[in-house]
Amino acid sequence: MSAKTLITEFRARREAAIARRDLERQLAVYSSPAEIEDVLAAIEHDDHPDANLVRDILTSNLAGSYRAHRAQRAPLSA
């Protein structure tokens, strides 16, 4: 593999990572389980490649939201 090919691949990966972080930031406004589930329902039948990325990010946000909710409701130990 040539140096030029490696540089091109590195740039593509870096740009993809930047785009994902930007999308994660944009989707972070949907923070409650109800909001996230509403957006997931809205794109349920969308087959655009970006829809899968949005679903992945929102599903991760939803899991984090449930973990945070459970941590807040955890009983205090003596």
C-alpha positions as CSV (number, residue, x, y, z in Angstrom):
1,M,0.0,0.0,0.0
2,S,1.4,3.3,-1.0
3,A,1.9,6.3,1.3
4,K,-0.6,8.3,-0.8
5,T,-3.3,5.6,-0.3
6,L,-2.6,5.5,3.5
7,I,-3.0,9.2,3.7
8,T,-6.2,9.2,1.7
9,E,-7.6,6.4,4.0
10,F,-6.5,8.3,7.1
11,R,-8.3,11.5,5.9
12,A,-11.4,9.6,5.0
13,R,-11.5,8.0,8.5
14,R,-10.8,11.3,10.2
15,E,-13.6,13.0,8.3
16,A,-16.0,10.2,9.1
17,A,-15.1,10.5,12.8
18,I,-15.6,14.2,12.7
19,A,-19.0,13.8,11.0
20,R,-20.1,11.2,13.5
21,R,-19.1,13.4,16.5
22,D,-21.0,16.3,14.9
23,L,-24.1,14.1,14.5
24,E,-23.8,12.8,18.0
25,R,-23.7,16.4,19.2
26,Q,-26.8,17.3,17.2
27,L,-28.7,14.3,18.4
28,A,-27.7,14.9,22.1
29,V,-30.6,17.4,22.3
30,Y,-32.9,14.3,22.4
31,S,-32.2,13.3,26.0
32,S,-35.3,11.8,27.4
33,P,-36.4,8.2,26.6
34,A,-39.7,9.5,25.1
35,E,-37.9,12.0,22.8
36,I,-35.5,9.4,21.6
37,E,-38.1,6.8,21.0
38,D,-40.2,9.4,19.1
39,V,-37.3,10.1,16.7
40,L,-36.5,6.4,16.4
41,A,-40.2,5.8,15.5
42,A,-40.0,8.6,12.9
43,I,-37.1,7.0,11.1
44,E,-38.1,3.4,11.7
45,H,-38.7,2.6,8.0
46,D,-36.0,4.9,6.6
47,D,-33.5,2.9,4.6
48,H,-31.0,5.7,3.9
49,P,-27.5,4.7,5.1
50,D,-27.3,7.7,7.4
51,A,-30.5,6.5,9.1
52,N,-28.6,3.5,10.4
53,L,-26.0,5.8,11.9
54,V,-28.7,7.9,13.5
55,R,-30.4,4.8,14.9
56,D,-27.1,3.6,16.4
57,I,-26.4,6.9,18.1
58,L,-29.9,7.3,19.4
59,T,-30.0,3.7,20.7
60,S,-26.8,4.4,22.5
61,N,-28.2,7.7,23.9
62,L,-31.4,5.8,25.0
63,A,-29.3,3.1,26.8
64,G,-27.4,5.9,28.5
65,S,-30.6,7.7,29.5
66,Y,-32.0,4.5,31.1
67,R,-28.7,3.9,32.9
68,A,-28.8,7.4,34.3
69,H,-32.4,7.1,35.3
70,R,-31.7,3.8,37.1
71,A,-28.7,5.3,38.9
72,Q,-30.9,8.2,40.2
73,R,-33.5,5.8,41.5
74,A,-31.1,3.3,43.0
75,P,-31.8,2.8,46.7
76,L,-29.2,4.2,49.1
77,S,-27.3,1.5,51.0
78,A,-26.7,1.8,54.7
